Amino acid sequence: MSEASPPPRVLPSDQNASGRSFGEEERKALAEVLAAGTLISTKGSVVKEFESEFAAWLGVRHAVACSSGTAAVHTALAALDLEPGDEVITTPITDMGALTPILYQGLIPVFADVDPSTGLLDPASVEDRIGPRTRAVIATHLFGHPGSAEPLARVAADRGLALIEDCAQAYGASTRGRKVGTFGALACFSLQQGKHITCGEGGLVVTGDDRLARRCRLFVNKAWPYGEPDPDHEFLAPNYRMTELQGAVALAQLRKLDRLLDARTETAEAFCRSARNLRGVAAPVLGPEDRHAYWRIPLTVSGDATRRSLKEVARDLQRAGIAASAGYTGRPAFACRLFREQATFGRSRYPFTLARPEAVDYRPERFPGTMEFIRRVLVIGWNERMDHEDTRYVLERLEEALGQGGR
């Protein structure tokens, strides 16, 4: 920042109350659960009510609540009941919580390349990675962009694969009027602190398939079929239950969700329109009937935008109080120690020991889109409490950090 820069503006943050939308509704719901004294969801009614209302909001038959977004991905994979060594194609640009469940199920994550302009899985690369043991594809709607939902659903349908949508960042995103989360056999949502709605930690798995829904519900309950005759623990499964306290906050948040999405979208779109006027900066592009959820705003920055590195630009923005990062995760998932050293259970390397050599071929030249996206993307934090003054402030500091001020 230059010496003439104004003092940092205090922007709302989704890491505390300034950027979250908690109010009397959440406090009342929590008080009612505490007054009732039933905190476990197998005995209470609040989590069940949350599941029912979420399924109706999304337009699916079933929603199963669980303890986190990672648990949601794990539950979706477990519902498919795949064999050890089966392969799941996924993206190398995602949170590790969307990858570790694959390994915990004894499956092999096979990374496909991404579109360098969006960071979304490239359907052609997914096709290229399909092998004799491929059973499923996980489509991450990165930052809330819905653009890969339809093409990946077509690939999965054509090749007889199960599609799991990772919608942790994409509440309300839609393509041609259809919400993400309704394209796959299963879809997962997160209620972690920084998501569109939150109860601290929490997750949801949704499906239109009765058999998969039962399997999900069993998996989060140690495979114990509550309410069914002659119950028994039917298979290996953890306790991933959501508590009634979490459910109470989540239900109150859900009832605000459409309003929160509208507020977030209004300012995010205004920011993107202005950011596109900066030299060498591209903001998300959508189809005419698509809706972005703007969990974060990814800007792709070309070489003519600035003489500075994106790390330097991000550092200046952070000094100005703006949540910003260069390269998002900073490296593809396969470059993390877990994958480089196949560090899993003791020294066994399981389940990597079951993998075909080409399934764990992580040479960067096989991922040109991934490497370019990480090199060019600048991610700006956003939330529903950002207003138009905040938007102008972020844009001005961005222009300054890029060295484009005073054009």
GUTORLO-282855 format. One record per residue: residue in three letters; z negated, y negated, x negated of N, C-alpha, C in turn. Coordinates in pm, whole numbers, plus 50000, padded with zeros to 5 digits. Each point is the difference from the previous one (the first is absolute). Layout:
ALAZYXZYXZYX
...
//
This chain:
MET500005011949916500004988150084500004987649913
SER500654989750042500024987849921498704992550016
GLU499754990449908498764992250008499944991650126
ALA501214997350058500054991650119499795007950129
SER499845013249987499865008350120498714996550074
PRO500045000350133498784997450078499035011649983
PRO498714997950031499045011149991500405011350094
PRO499655012449964500385011350084499504998550143
ARG500845003650094499625000250140499345013550029
VAL498964999950080499345012650035500765006350116
LEU500725010749969500805006850102499205011150065
PRO500315003350124499335011450063500355012949927
SER499025008849986500195012649929499685011750092
ASP500815010549992499705011850082498905008649939
GLN499404995049892498885007349939498644995050049
ASN500034989950088498744995250060500304993550135
ALA498984994150060500144995050138501034988950013
SER500304993049889500934988750011501395004250046
GLY500395012349965501335004650038499995011750096
ARG498855002750058499885010850097499664994050136
SER500115007850105499824994650135498955007850076
PHE498784999449949498875006350068499304989550086
GLY499515004450116499334990550088499015007150089
GLU499754993750113499015005350094500415013850051
GLU501305002650008500465013050051499505011449911
GLU500164998349869499565010549908498485001350002
ARG499284988449999498545000550000499475006750127
LYS500594997050114499575006150127500255015050000
ALA501165004049949500345014249998499055007849909
LEU499684994149885499065006649909498625001150065
ALA499574989450065498685000150064499935010850108
GLU501085001750073500015010150107499905014149942
VAL500695002449889499935013349937498585002549949
LEU499424990049935498645001649948499005002150113
ALA500204992850111499095001650114500115014050059
ALA501215005450000500205013650052499405010349904
GLY500054996849870499375008849902500835011949956
THR501215001250047500875011149960501034994649902
LEU499865003749874500884994649897501095009849958
ILE499905012450039500985010149961501075001350108
SER501255000449958501104999250097500185012750081
THR499505011349951500155012250080499124999650126
LYS498984991349999499114998950116500234986950077
GLY500594990249935500164987050064501334998450071
SER500254987850051501224997550078500864988849941
VAL499464992249904500714988049954501235003649916
VAL499855009449906501155003949919501095006150089
LYS499605007750098500995005950093500744988950074
GLU499264989750042500634988750070500964992649906
PHE499584998449875500884993549900501295008149982
GLU499865013149986501195008549983500944998650119
SER499455000150118500824999350121500744986650010
GLU499294989149971500634986750009501044998049889
PHE499745005649882500984998549892501275007650033
ALA499865012350052501185007850038500824992550105
ALA499334993850095500714992350103500674987849940
TRP499334993249906500584988149936501285003649925
LEU499965011549931501165003849920501075006850085
GLY499585006650109500965007350082500225014349955
VAL498915006649960500075014149960498985007950082
ARG500125013349995499125008450082498605001049941
HIS499925000649866498705003149939499694990749883
ALA498754996149989499484993349881498665006549966
VAL499845003249872498755006249952499414990949894
ALA498804995150024499354990949905499365008149888
CYS499914993849882499375006749886499374989349909
SER499535004349884499114991649922500704990049908
SER501315001649975500714990749912501505002250015
GLY500784990949941501455001949998500395012049916
THR499285002249890500255011949918499745012750080
ALA498905000050075499705011550085501095002150104
ALA500604989050047501075001250099501225007149941
VAL500374996249877501145006749934499675014749974
HIS498775002549955499585013949976500065008150129
THR499544994150106499995007050129501425003050048
ALA500894990449984501405002150043500635011449921
LEU499775000349870500565010749918499395013550037
ALA498695000250022499345012550036500505005250134
ALA500344990850090500505004350131501305007949988
LEU500774997349895501275007149982499795014149947
ASP498815002849945499635013549955501055005749904
LEU500294992549893501015004049902499405009849898
GLU500875006149924499575009749899499814993149865
PRO499055004749919499854994349865501335000449923
GLY500304989049934501264999149925501144994150081
ASP499834998750132501024993050079500054985449956
GLU501164993750022500204986549947500044989550111
VAL499484988449967500004988550091500634988349925
ILE501094994950052500674988849936499334987050043
THR499734991349904499314987650032500394989149901
THR499384988650015500344988349919499064998649880
PRO500514995349887499104997249887499354986250008
ILE500314992450106499384986750016499125000650124
THR498785004149980499065001350111498595001149944
ASP499044998950089498605001849960499755014849968
MET499135002649905499725013749959499415008150117
GLY499404993050095499455007050116501045006950085
ALA501254996349984501085006850073500575011749921
LEU499555001849876500555010549913499005011349974
THR498734996449978499045010549966499875010650110
PRO500144996650129499925010750100501075010749981
ILE501154996249946501065010049977499495010649903
LEU499374995249892499505009249899498815008150052
TYR499134993750077498855007350056500455011350092
GLN501174998850059500525010750085500795010449921
GLY500014998749867500735009749917501494997750002
LEU500434988250039501434996950013500474991849879
ILE501304998949986500584992949887500634987050049
PRO499484988449954500684987450034501264998649915
VAL501104997850066501284997949930500414985750028
PHE500114992149895500264985850019501514997350010
ALA500374992550101501374995050014500024985449956
ASP501204994849979500134986049958499944990850122
VAL499844987049973499904990250109501134989949991
ASP500214993050110500934988850004499414988649915
PRO500724994949900499414989849913499754986750069
SER500564997850117499794987250069498825000550097
THR499625012150045498915001150098498835008449954
GLY500235009149906498965009449960499875011850096
LEU500865000550101499965011250095500755012049944
LEU499605011950042500685012049955501504998950029
ASP500805003949901501465000050013500415013450063
PRO500575000150119500365012750066500935008649916
ALA500914993849924500915007849916499225007249890
SER499014993549944499175006349897499155011250060
VAL499514997950122499255010650068500885012350017
GLU501224997850045500955011350015500175007149866
ASP500134992149895500235005849866498835008449952
ARG498794996750043498805007049952499675012550083
ILE500695002050110499695011650085500355012949926
GLY499035009149997500195012849934499645011450093
PRO500045012349948499745011750087498595000450056
ARG499064992949938498615000450050499584987050067
THR500944991050022499654987550068499665002750146
ARG498884994750044499575002350138499754987150077
ALA499754989149929499644987650071500374987849917
VAL500104988750069500244987049937498934990450051
ILE499414992449908499084989350042500704986649981
ALA500174992750108500644986949996498944989150008
THR499864992549892499034989049998500704987150045
HIS499504994050104500574987450049499364988649919
LEU500484998649879499364991549899499894985550045
PHE498824994649991499664986150037500234997050149
GLY500435010250077500264997850142501474999350036
HIS500885003649906501454999650026500425012750072
PRO500694998850113500345012050078501345006349962
GLY500654994749896501425003049977500375014349970
SER499055008349953500375013649964499695010150110
ALA499424995750110499565009450103501175008050058
GLU501014993150047501125007050063500785008649902
PRO500424994749884500805008549910499235012149948
LEU498714998649973499255011649952499745010050113
ALA499884995250122499865009250113501295008250016
ARG501144993649975501275007550008500095010549890
VAL499624996249877500035009749890499105011950032
ALA498794997150045499045010750030500545009150110
ALA500574994250105500525008050111501185008549954
ASP500894994049922501205007349954499645011749908
ARG498944998349922499665010249900498825008850041
GLY499554998450126498935008650051498664997749934
LEU499714987549962498744996749933499084992350094
ALA498715001049976499044992150077499904986149939
LEU500094989850081499824986249953498594995450035
ILE499274995549898498704993750019500174985249967
GLU499684991350094500084985549975498634995049951
ASP500024993249889498794993349951500064985550049
CYS499274997350107500034986950066498764991749965
ALA499335003149892498764993149964500204985149990
GLN501214995749961500284985749981500904994450110
ALA500195007550108501114996650090499655000150148
TYR498794996350035499664998950144500994990550070
GLY500595004950105500864991450083501394997949947
ALA500315004849879501364998949949500915008550088
SER501214995250019500915007350089501444998049956
THR500825009250039501434998849974500745002950129
ARG500854990650039500735000550127499065002950116
GLY498854993449997499055000750110499085012049998
ARG500175009049904499175012149994499014998949885
LYS498725001850033498964998349898500055011249897
VAL499744996449875499805010449899498745007850039
GLY500015012549961498945008950043500465009150113
THR501214997250053500545008250109501275007349956
PHE500364998849870501235006449953499755013949942
GLY498825002349947499735012449929499295010550085
ALA499865011849942499195010350066498554995650007
LEU499594992549897498634994749992500064986349935
ALA499014991850026499904987149932498534996849975
CYS499784992049895498644997149955499764985049996
PHE498804995950038499604985949995498664999149927
SER499744988249946498764997549928499234988550064
LEU498685000949994499124989350050499134994649887
GLN500515001049878499294995349882499834984750006
GLN499104994849922499634985750004501174990350013
GLY501055002249920501074990149995501175002550093
LYS499905009950090501115003050088500044990550121
HIS501025001550085500184990650111498794999650092
ILE499425011550026498705000850068499135009349915
THR498704998350009499145007549908498645003150063
CYS499435011049951498575002850024499365003649867
GLY500544994449891499505002649865500815011049935
GLU499865012050049500835011549967500275007350130
GLY501095007150005500345007650120501485002850003
GLY500405009450081501435003350009500345006350132
LEU501295001750021500515006250122501225008449965
VAL500125011650064501235007849996500545000550142
VAL501294997950016500605000450133501145010150000
THR500265005750116501105009450016500315001650148
GLY501225003950028500375003350137499965014950027
ASP499605007849900500045014650008498605005450028
ASP499855007450108498685005150040499405009449894
ARG500855008549942499495009749901499524992849874
LEU500794990449954499594992549881498744991950027
ALA499904994650120498804992150035498755008649996
ARG500095012250052498835008949996499645003249855
ARG501015002249919499755003249858499334988049930
CYS500454988050031499374988149942498544999050040
ARG499765001950128498624998650050499095010649937
LEU500525011949984499225010349932499724996049857
PHE501034994949930499854997349857498914989749972
VAL499884989850082498984989749975498615004850040
ASN499925011750066498735005450051499665013549938
LYS500325001949871499705012649932500635011850072
ALA501124997450067500755010350073499185006550110
TRP499114992250058499175005050112500564994350130
PRO500445008650090500634995150125498974996250106
TYR499474988049991499004995550097500575000850142
GLY499205005550089500375000550141500855012050039
GLU500425008149901500815011750033499115012550009
PRO500415010050076499195012250011500015008049870
ASP498915006849974499855008749883500404993049870
PRO499404988649968500424992449881499635006949869
ASP500784997249898499735005149865500664990349901
HIS499585000149876500684992049897501335007049967
GLU501114994050040501265007250001500725000149866
PHE499734990149913500664999649869499234990249912
LEU500434998849874499344991049905500254985450040
ALA498934992550019500164986150043498714992349973
PRO500114986949974498824991849970499434993450127
ASN498974992149982499504991050104500584986249972
TYR501004996050079500634986849985499744991350123
ARG498895002650071499794993250127499714985149982
MET500484992150094499614986050012498694999350078
THR499114990749964498754998750074500204991050122
GLU499065000650091500064991450119499864985249962
LEU499274997049894499884986149955501354994849952
GLN500695008149921501354996149958500924998850121
GLY499885009550090500865000050119499784987650086
ALA498754995450008499724988250082500704987649944
VAL499944998249867500684988549939501515001750012
ALA500485012149974501435002450006500574997450140
LEU499265003950102500484997950138500064985250033
ALA498984992549958500024985550025501154993549925
GLN500245004649878501124994749922501345003450065
LEU500145012150048501265004250062500354991050118
ARG499004996150076500264991850118500454985849964
LYS499894996549872500494987049951501315001349924
LEU500455012349979501045002549901501284992050026
ASP500494999950121501274993050026499874985149968
ARG498884994150035499794985849971499924997649850
LEU499335009049930499904998449854501365001749933
LEU500795009150049501345001949945500874987750022
ASP499904994350118500804987950029499624988549906
ALA498694998349978499564989149913500475002249857
ARG499875012249952500435003249863501504998049985
THR500755004750098501464999349993500494985750000
GLU499394991550082500474986150012499954992849864
THR498895001149930499904992849873500785007249890
ALA500025013350002500745007449897501494996950009
GLU500524999650121501434997150014500304985649956
ALA499114990850030500214986249956500024999349847
PHE499085007349937499985000349854501295006049945
CYS500435011150057501225006749950501234990950014
ARG500104992950111501154991050018500044989649888
SER498864994549966499964989849894500205006249862
ALA499415011749979500115006549868501455003249965
ARG500795002950102501425003349975500764987949945
ASN499454988150016500674988149945499754998249851
LEU499055007749947499744999249856501115007549925
ARG500384994749887501075006149921499585013949950
GLY500825010250029499755013449947498885007750068
VAL499544995350115498915006850071500525005750132
ALA499715012650024500425006550124498775005050075
ALA499964997150130498945004750088500555011450085
PRO499125007950065500495011450079501074996150101
VAL501035008350008501094998250095499915011050104
LEU500164996350126499875009550111501255000250085
GLY500195010950073501035000350102499614991050116
PRO500974996250085499724990450108498975004950101
GLU499835013250010499045005350097498805006649931
ASP499794996649874498895005949924498834990349992
ARG498835005849982498794991949981499245005049879
HIS499714990949909499215002849880498534997750033
ALA499115008249940498574998450027499314990849899
TYR500674996849887499494990449901498565003049959
TRP499735012549966498685002849940499844991849871
ARG501035000249921500144991049885501414994650004
ILE500304989549923501364994749994500565002949862
PRO500975009349992500625003049871501204990749977
LEU499984992749891501134991649963500675006349878
THR501305001950006500705004949881500564987849928
VAL499744999649870500294988249919501015003649893
SER501134993349998501045002949902499804991449875
GLY500775003149897499824993749870500234985050000
ASP500834994950094500284985750000498954991950075
ALA498985006750054498964992850076499024992849909
THR499755005849884498974994449912500205004849857
ARG499534992349904500015004449861498725007349964
ARG499095000850092498705006249974500005014450049
SER499055008049949499875013650050499324999650136
LEU500235010450080499355000550131498485001149986
LYS499545006249891498555000649978499424986149981
GLU500744991349928499544986349981500014992450132
VAL501045002350079500084993450131498835004450088
ALA499765013050003498905005350083498664994549952
ARG499834999149870498744994949945499764985650045
ASP501044991849999499864986250047499624999450148
LEU500645008750078499685000350143498545004250022
GLN499565009849925498595004450012499054988849965
ARG500344992249897499144988649962499954989750112
ALA501064999750080500044990650112499355005950126
GLY499375011749985499305006150112500885008250091
ILE501185003749953500965007550082500015014749956
ALA499875009150096500085014349968501455003549966
ALA500245002849874501375002749956499965010549889
SER501045008249995500095009849892501465002149964
ALA500245002249871501355002949951500175015149994
GLY501085004950061500295014349991499245008950096
TYR499244994050093499195007450099499055009749929
THR500305013149997499115009449933500094999049848
GLY501014992949951500144997949856500765011049928
ARG500025011950057500735011249941500225010450109
PRO501025008249982500215010650100498875010149995
ALA499765006650110498875009350008500095010949895
PHE501235004649971500125011049905499644995949857
ALA499824987049976499574995449868498484999649988
CYS499305003050110498545000349995499525012949932
ARG498814999449948499465011249920499985013050079
LEU499674998950128499965012050085501285008149986
PHE501144992950003501285007149995500445002649856
ARG499744990649911500435002149861499295012149939
GLU498715001550030499215010849940499755011550097
GLN500524998550122499795010150104498525003650007
ALA499194989550010498535001249999499515002650142
THR499785012750033499615003450137498665007250005
PHE500025013349995498775007950016499665006649866
GLY498944994849933499685005249868501224998649909
ARG500295010549928501174999849912501165008150058
SER499905003150128500975009250061501394993850018
ARG500074986850017501234992650033500555003850138
TYR499265008150074500445003950133500044987750092
PRO501024998550084501125009150030501264997449918
PHE499914991149898501214997349922500555012849937
THR499125010149980500445012649941501005007350088
LEU500104995850127500925006450093501344992650009
ALA500114988949928501154991050022501245004549922
ARG501164997650060501265001449928500064988949894
PRO500595002449885500054989549896500654987150051
GLU501075001150078500674987950047499164992350102
ALA499035006750063499164993250098499004990549933
VAL499715002449874499034991649928500694993149881
ASP501274997350016500774992749898499854985150029
TYR499174993249924499674986150028500674990349903
ARG501095003949940500684990849907500414987350074
PRO499714988349944500294987450069501474998550040
GLU500925005849925501414998550034500365006750133
ARG499125008550050500245006050131499544990850113
PHE499384988649962499434990850100500414985549972
PRO501304997249993500404986349966499564989750105
GLY500075003750128499574990650105498524997149992
THR499215010249971498544998349989499664990549886
MET500635002449884499674991849884500414985450022
GLU501174998150064500464986350026499104992950102
PHE499605007350105499144993950101498684995449939
ILE499395008749921498714996349937500174988049907
ARG501144999649930500234989049906500204986750072
ARG500535000450124500414987650067499084995550113
VAL499085008550045499274996450123498734992049969
LEU499834989650077498784991949999499405001050140
VAL498775005050008499405002850131498954989250031
ILE500144994150118499094989550045499115005550110
GLY498704998749986499085004550104500094991550125
TRP499805006450117500094992550126499005005750099
ASN499634992550099499155005050107500174991250123
GLU499365004350109500224993250129499334986450010
ARG499154996649902499314987150005500734989349919
MET501095003449935500784989849927500614990550102
ASP499904986949974500624990450091501164992949929
HIS500604990450066501204993849942499674991249879
GLU498794994449995499604992749880499875009649882
ASP499415011650025499915010249895501395004149953
THR500885001750094501375004149968500684989949908
ARG499874987450033500604989549916499384999949860
TYR498705001949997499315000149870500535011449912
VAL500125012050056500485011549922501434997449952
LEU500824994550086501394997449961500084989749887
GLU499214989550011500034989649895499515005449867
ARG498945008250003499495005649874501015010149943
LEU500685007250087501015009549952501144992549932
GLU500464989550063501094991849942499594994749864
GLU498774995749991499484994649874499885010949894
ALA499495011650040499805011049904501345005149946
LEU501024999650084501335004349956500664989549910
GLY499454987950000500624989249923501144993450073
GLN499975000950134501074994150079499544987350070
GLY498804995449971499534987750065500844988149961
GLY500124990550091500754987849972501505001949997
ARG500465011050074501445002150000500724988350064
//
